[in-house]
């Protein structure tokens, strides 16, 4: 079936009723059932270990004593005895939230291109609303891709198989507006060897790591992410037959400080879950089921007490959801994608881009550095900033902030020393990042939902600690 042409646009109306939807796992074809979830893989939905990677008194497990940082402005708590604590909240969304669905579609297209042409250049944005998905951007590839099929498969994998859910992969309109990459950009990136390619754009990126969890991620972010992944899991496996694809979670933790001034999670202050649901289910059943099948399997009991607040579907009704309720747009959940609000954010979206776009590959490198510094004992918390200029094959700047927790290991007494260590141990040329982290593989769709960082999948090489 040929698309209706409109200059370089392709508009696919609702497919004829006899359109065969393939179920084989290949590029441009279906790879999972409507409730099967596709390959926007969720992290393990099990509660983190009860004991964080700090001593029971909140001290670092390696016995180091970094200096205490300046106090952090915080929200007040009800108990005067908790005056030296603060509240911090992180949120997450399911893979079927409208914005996140758009990220998944964009990265499904990235993977489809990289599968057949690893040198593909991709900058792909997605918009969705009731009954329509629009994909637009710039792609240069030798691969022949059935974009419409890739898009419909991703919509189906997210669970949108009925207009009552806000979108139906079988009948939605699909508009594809893709052009080739600008030759002005292409000439600034091209190189004979991958190590010598220039940055695909000018940008700043950040990476973060801490000792709060085994993943070296903030606990508030880890728990919010696992709660949203669990929402999708109980939908797919049929545990909760009333649940629908769209959903959002939020968790607020109360933090204190150890004797070295490092934030330590003490308790869960509140949990908010909004889950799209069928018409007939009662609010009481929603609250009871979410508590039993979502909260309890994820949040360690030691952090819950009789003061913990629970808001289960606080709006009172969430039947209309997905793109029917809210328009979706790729790149609109950067805090969900990264560190739950604990670290700075450079401004560039991650999904929908090949690795020559250093918004993406540079962010992965920055996380790799930060995690390696913390895991190797150079600090308890770490934020790394990298900056790049389009066409330039080296970073413009490297910055390390340890929040006053530098341990002076191996004579690294200052953050300037750590910057020199990073520049010695990591080749931060954009092309070298692509090569060392093997970022020309079709692995991007797995990153599109439930966070790009703190994941255990083998493909996430930026999560492998480097011995430095």
C-alpha positions in Angstrom: 0.0 0.0 0.0 1.5 3.2 -1.2 1.2 6.3 1.1 -0.4 9.5 0.0 2.5 11.8 -0.9 2.8 15.4 0.2 6.2 16.7 -0.9 8.4 14.6 1.4 5.6 13.8 3.8 3.8 10.5 3.9 0.3 10.3 5.3 -1.1 6.9 6.2 -4.8 6.9 6.8 -6.5 4.1 8.8 -5.3 0.8 7.2 -7.8 -1.4 5.3 -9.4 -4.1 7.3 -7.4 -6.8 5.6 -4.0 -5.3 6.5 -2.0 -8.1 7.9 -0.1 -7.3 11.1 3.0 -9.5 11.2 3.9 -11.2 14.5 7.5 -12.0 13.6 10.4 -10.3 15.3 12.0 -8.3 12.4 12.5 -4.7 11.4 9.2 -3.0 10.5 7.1 -5.9 11.8 5.3 -6.7 15.0 7.3 -8.3 17.8 4.9 -8.7 20.7 1.2 -8.9 21.5 -0.8 -5.8 22.4 -0.3 -6.6 26.1 3.2 -8.0 25.6 5.1 -4.7 26.0 7.6 -4.8 23.1 11.2 -4.1 23.8 11.1 -0.9 25.8 12.4 -3.1 28.6 11.4 -2.3 32.2 13.9 -2.6 35.0 13.5 -5.3 37.6 10.4 -4.6 39.6 11.6 -5.9 42.8 12.3 -3.8 45.9 15.9 -2.7 46.4 17.9 -4.3 49.1 16.8 -3.2 52.6 20.3 -2.0 53.4 21.6 0.8 51.1 25.2 1.0 50.2 26.0 2.9 53.4 26.6 1.6 56.9 23.6 1.2 59.3 24.5 4.6 60.9 24.5 6.2 57.4 28.2 6.4 57.0 29.9 5.4 53.8 30.8 1.7 53.7 34.4 2.4 52.8 34.9 4.4 56.1 35.9 7.6 54.4 35.1 11.0 55.9 34.4 13.6 53.2 33.7 17.1 54.3 30.2 18.1 55.1 28.6 20.3 52.3 26.7 23.4 52.9 23.1 22.8 54.2 20.4 22.3 51.7 17.2 24.5 51.7 14.4 22.1 52.4 10.7 21.8 53.0 9.6 21.9 56.6 8.4 18.7 58.3 5.8 18.4 61.0 8.1 17.0 63.7 10.5 19.5 65.3 12.8 16.5 66.0 13.2 16.1 62.3 14.6 19.7 61.8 17.7 18.4 60.1 15.8 16.4 57.4 14.3 17.4 54.1 11.8 16.0 51.7 12.6 15.2 48.1 10.2 13.8 45.5 10.8 12.0 42.2 8.2 10.9 39.6 8.0 8.4 36.8 5.5 7.3 34.1 4.7 4.0 32.4 5.8 3.2 28.9 2.3 4.0 27.7 2.1 7.5 29.1 1.6 9.8 26.0 5.0 11.5 26.2 6.8 8.2 26.9 4.9 6.5 24.1 6.4 9.1 21.8 9.9 8.4 23.1 9.3 4.7 22.5 8.1 5.3 18.9 11.1 7.5 18.2 13.6 5.0 19.5 11.8 2.1 17.7 12.6 4.0 14.5 16.2 4.6 15.6 16.6 0.8 16.2 15.0 -0.1 12.9 17.5 2.1 11.1 20.5 0.9 13.1 19.6 -2.7 12.6 20.1 -2.4 8.8 22.6 0.5 8.7 24.6 1.1 11.8 25.9 4.3 10.3 22.4 5.8 10.1 22.0 9.4 11.2 18.7 9.9 13.0 16.9 12.8 14.6 13.3 11.7 15.0 10.5 13.4 17.0 7.1 12.0 17.6 3.7 13.6 18.5 0.5 11.7 19.3 -3.1 12.7 20.0 -6.5 11.0 19.7 -6.4 8.7 16.7 -3.1 10.1 15.2 0.6 9.6 15.4 3.0 12.1 13.7 6.7 11.4 13.2 8.9 14.1 11.9 12.6 14.8 11.7 15.8 14.1 9.7 17.1 10.6 8.8 19.9 9.7 6.5 20.2 5.9 6.1 20.8 3.3 3.4 18.1 1.1 5.1 14.7 0.7 3.6 12.3 1.1 6.5 8.5 0.6 6.6 8.1 3.5 9.1 4.3 3.1 9.3 4.7 -0.5 10.4 7.3 0.3 13.0 5.0 3.0 14.4 1.9 0.8 14.5 3.9 -2.0 16.2 5.2 0.4 18.9 1.7 1.7 19.6 0.3 -1.8 19.8 3.2 -3.0 22.1 2.2 -0.1 24.5 -1.2 -1.6 24.9 -3.2 0.8 22.7 -5.4 -1.6 20.8 -8.8 0.0 21.3 -10.1 3.5 20.7 -11.6 3.5 24.2 -8.0 3.5 25.5 -7.2 6.7 23.6 -5.5 5.1 20.6 -5.8 2.0 18.4 -2.8 0.8 16.5 -5.1 -0.8 13.9 -7.0 2.3 12.9 -5.0 5.4 14.0 -3.8 7.8 11.3 0.0 7.8 10.8 1.8 10.8 9.4 5.5 10.5 8.5 7.4 13.8 7.7 11.1 12.8 7.4 13.9 14.4 5.4 17.6 13.7 5.1 20.1 15.3 7.5 21.2 18.7 6.5 24.4 18.5 4.4 25.8 21.4 6.5 25.5 19.2 9.6 26.6 16.1 7.9 29.9 17.5 6.7 30.8 18.6 10.2 30.3 15.1 11.6 31.7 12.9 8.8 35.1 11.3 9.3 37.0 8.4 7.8 37.3 6.7 11.3 34.5 6.6 13.9 37.0 7.9 16.5 37.5 11.1 14.6 33.9 12.2 14.0 32.9 15.6 15.3 30.0 16.2 17.7 26.6 16.2 16.0 25.6 19.3 17.8 26.7 21.8 20.4 25.4 20.9 23.9 26.1 20.4 27.6 25.3 17.2 29.3 25.4 15.9 32.9 26.0 12.6 34.7 25.3 11.7 38.3 25.9 8.9 40.8 25.6 8.4 44.5 25.8 5.6 47.1 22.1 5.5 48.1 21.3 2.3 46.2 23.2 -0.6 44.6 22.5 1.0 41.3 24.4 4.1 42.4 21.2 6.1 41.8 19.0 8.2 44.1 16.5 6.1 46.0 13.6 8.4 45.3 14.2 8.0 41.5 14.7 4.2 41.7 11.5 3.6 43.7 9.4 5.9 41.4 10.7 4.2 38.3 10.1 0.7 39.7 6.6 1.6 40.8 5.7 2.8 37.2 7.3 -0.4 35.8 5.3 -2.4 38.2 2.1 -0.7 37.0 2.8 -1.9 33.5 3.8 -5.4 34.7 0.5 -6.0 36.5 -1.4 -4.9 33.3 0.5 -7.1 31.0 0.4 -10.3 33.1 -3.2 -9.9 34.0 -2.8 -9.4 37.7 -5.0 -6.4 37.6 -7.6 -6.8 34.8 -9.1 -3.3 35.3 -5.8 -1.4 34.7 -5.3 0.4 31.4 -2.0 1.6 29.7 -1.5 5.2 31.0 0.0 5.8 34.4 2.2 7.9 36.6 3.9 7.5 39.9 5.4 9.9 42.5 7.3 9.2 45.7 8.5 11.6 48.3 11.3 10.5 50.7 12.4 12.1 53.9 16.2 12.4 53.9 18.6 13.0 56.8 22.4 13.4 56.8 25.1 11.1 58.0 28.1 12.5 59.9 29.8 13.3 56.7 27.0 15.5 55.4 25.8 12.9 52.8 22.0 12.7 52.3 20.6 9.4 53.6 17.0 8.2 52.9 15.1 7.7 56.2 11.5 7.0 55.4 8.8 7.3 52.7 6.8 10.4 53.3 4.2 9.8 50.6 3.3 7.8 47.5 1.1 9.0 44.6 -0.1 6.6 41.9 -2.4 7.5 39.1 -3.5 4.5 37.0 -5.8 4.6 34.0 -8.7 2.2 34.7 -11.8 0.6 33.2 -15.2 2.1 33.7 -16.6 -0.4 36.1 -13.9 -0.7 38.8 -14.5 1.1 42.1 -12.1 3.6 43.7 -11.9 1.4 46.8 -10.8 -1.6 44.7 -8.3 0.6 42.9 -6.7 1.7 46.1 -6.6 -1.7 47.6 -5.1 -3.4 44.5 -2.5 -0.7 44.0 -1.4 -1.1 47.6 -1.2 -4.8 47.5 0.1 -5.5 44.0 2.2 -2.4 43.2 3.4 -0.7 46.4 4.1 -3.7 48.6 6.2 -5.6 46.1 8.4 -2.5 45.4 8.8 -0.3 48.4 10.9 -1.9 51.3 8.7 -2.2 54.4 11.4 -0.6 56.5 10.8 2.8 54.9 7.0 2.7 55.4 5.4 3.8 58.7 2.0 4.9 60.1 2.7 8.4 58.9 3.3 7.5 55.3 0.6 9.1 53.1 -0.9 7.3 50.1 -2.8 9.0 47.3 -4.2 6.3 44.9 -5.8 7.9 41.9 -6.4 11.2 43.8 -8.3 12.7 40.9 -11.1 10.2 41.6 -11.5 9.1 38.0 -9.0 8.2 35.3 -11.0 6.3 32.6 -10.0 8.7 29.8 -6.3 8.5 29.4 -3.4 8.1 26.9 -3.3 10.5 23.9 -7.0 11.0 24.1 -6.6 12.7 27.5 -3.2 14.5 26.8 -1.2 15.0 23.7 2.1 13.3 23.8 5.5 14.6 22.6 8.9 13.0 22.6 11.6 14.5 24.8 9.2 15.8 27.4 10.2 13.5 30.3 13.9 14.3 30.8 13.9 14.1 34.6 12.1 10.7 34.4 14.8 9.6 31.9 17.7 10.6 34.1 18.1 11.1 37.9 14.7 12.1 39.2 15.6 15.7 39.7 18.8 15.2 41.8 21.2 16.3 39.0 21.3 19.1 36.5 19.9 18.6 33.1 21.6 19.9 29.9 18.4 20.5 27.9 18.7 18.0 25.0 16.4 15.1 24.8 17.8 11.5 24.7 15.4 9.4 22.7 15.0 9.6 18.9 18.7 10.2 18.2 21.6 8.2 16.9 24.8 8.3 18.9 26.5 11.1 16.9 24.1 13.4 18.8 26.1 14.0 21.9 23.0 15.0 23.8 22.6 11.3 24.0 26.0 9.7 23.8 27.6 12.4 25.9 25.0 11.9 28.6 25.8 8.2 28.7 29.5 9.0 29.0 28.9 11.5 31.8 27.0 8.8 33.8 29.8 6.3 33.1 32.3 8.7 34.6 30.2 9.7 37.6 29.4 6.1 38.5 33.0 5.0 38.0 34.3 7.8 40.3 31.8 6.8 43.1 32.2 3.1 42.7 36.0 3.4 42.8 35.8 5.3 46.1 36.8 8.7 45.0 33.7 10.3 46.4 30.2 9.5 47.8 28.2 11.7 45.4 29.3 13.0 42.0 28.0 15.2 39.2 29.9 15.4 35.9 29.4 18.0 33.2 30.7 17.7 29.7 30.3 20.3 26.9 30.7 19.8 23.2 30.8 22.0 20.0 29.3 20.9 16.7 31.9 19.4 14.4 34.7 19.5 17.1 36.1 16.0 17.9 37.0 16.8 21.5 34.9 18.0 24.5 35.2 21.7 25.2 35.2 21.3 29.0 35.0 18.6 31.7 33.7 19.4 35.2 33.4 17.3 38.3 31.4 18.2 41.4 31.6 15.9 44.4 29.4 18.0 46.7 32.2 18.1 49.2 32.6 14.3 49.4 36.0 13.9 47.8 37.8 11.2 49.7 41.4 12.1 48.5 42.0 8.6 47.3 45.3 8.0 45.5 46.2 11.6 46.2 43.2 13.0 44.3 42.7 15.8 46.9 40.6 18.2 44.8 37.9 18.1 42.2 40.5 19.6 39.8 42.6 16.4 40.4 39.5 14.3 39.6 39.0 16.2 36.3 42.6 15.4 35.3 42.0 11.7 36.3 38.9 11.7 34.1 40.7 13.2 31.1 43.5 10.6 31.5 41.2 7.5 31.9 38.3 8.4 29.5 38.6 9.2 25.8 35.8 11.7 25.5 35.9 12.3 21.8 32.4 11.8 20.5 33.5 9.1 18.1 35.4 7.3 20.8 32.4 7.3 23.1 30.3 5.8 20.3 33.0 3.1 19.8 33.8 2.3 23.4 30.1 2.1 24.5 29.2 0.3 21.3 26.4 2.8 20.5 25.7 1.8 16.9 23.8 -1.3 18.1 19.9 -1.3 18.0 19.5 -1.0 21.7 17.9 2.4 22.0 14.3 1.3 22.4 15.2 -0.5 25.7 16.3 2.9 27.1 13.1 4.7 26.1 11.0 3.8 29.1 12.0 3.4 32.8 15.2 5.4 32.7 18.4 5.5 30.7 20.5 5.0 33.8 20.7 2.6 36.8 19.8 -0.4 34.6 21.3 -3.9 34.8 20.8 -4.9 31.1 24.0 -6.1 29.4 23.5 -3.6 26.6 23.8 -0.6 28.9 27.6 -0.5 28.8 27.7 3.0 30.4 26.5 1.3 33.6 29.7 -1.0 33.7 32.1 0.6 36.2 35.5 1.3 34.8 38.5 0.5 37.0 40.2 3.8 37.5 
